[in-house]
Amino acid sequence: MKFSILQKEPKKDLLIILDNTDGLKQTILTKEETAYVQKAHKDNHALVTLNRYDKHIFIYIPENKPTDWQFSESIRETGASVQGIASKHKIGELSIHNLSKHTRAAYLLAEGMTLANYQ
């Protein structure tokens, strides 16, 4: 898997980082997908995967932690989980959109993916 920071619209697979479910209004999700993500979030799922047949969309709403380092580590751990899912589905390119207030969230998630990909 290749990692790069680009400023372009994603053609295929996408991961969106949000602060809460209110941020779903800013996304490309349908009403049904939005309802599914809201229900999953209520059931304490921080990472939700949607399969649109031609692409995967991941919605990640990080859980707040008491300290910055714990919060950062939880995002890295989610990145490692995403790496496993991406490998399983043979995802070659994944665009990460950070729509959260945490400016480093996309970087930390990509870092977790990179560390999990190390062999």
DADAJO-V226088 format. One record per pair of residues at least 12 apart in sequence whose ideal C-beta (glycine too) atoms are under 6 Angstrom apart, sorted by sequence separation. I is the first residue (numbers start at 0). J is the second residue. D is the distance in whole Angstrom. If there is no record, write none. Layout:
# DADAJO-V226088
i=<I & I>
j=<J & J>
d=<D & D>
This chain:
# DADAJO-V226088
i=<46 & 61 & 45 & 20 & 32 & 45 & 20 & 40 & 36 & 74 & 78 & 82 & 46 & 81 & 75 & 79 & 74 & 78 & 82 & 74 & 78 & 82 & 75 & 71 & 75 & 79 & 12 & 11 & 12 & 13 & 14 & 15 & 16 & 17 & 25 & 22 & 12 & 14 & 12 & 13 & 14 & 15 & 16 & 17 & 18 & 17 & 18 & 16 & 9 & 16 & 2 & 0>
j=<59 & 74 & 60 & 37 & 49 & 62 & 40 & 60 & 58 & 104 & 108 & 112 & 77 & 112 & 107 & 111 & 107 & 111 & 115 & 108 & 112 & 116 & 110 & 107 & 111 & 115 & 54 & 54 & 55 & 56 & 57 & 58 & 59 & 60 & 98 & 98 & 90 & 93 & 93 & 94 & 95 & 96 & 97 & 98 & 99 & 99 & 100 & 99 & 94 & 104 & 109 & 116>
d=<5 & 6 & 6 & 5 & 6 & 6 & 5 & 6 & 5 & 6 & 4 & 4 & 6 & 6 & 6 & 5 & 4 & 2 & 4 & 5 & 4 & 5 & 6 & 5 & 3 & 4 & 5 & 5 & 5 & 5 & 4 & 5 & 5 & 5 & 6 & 5 & 5 & 6 & 5 & 5 & 5 & 5 & 5 & 5 & 5 & 6 & 6 & 5 & 4 & 5 & 6 & 6>
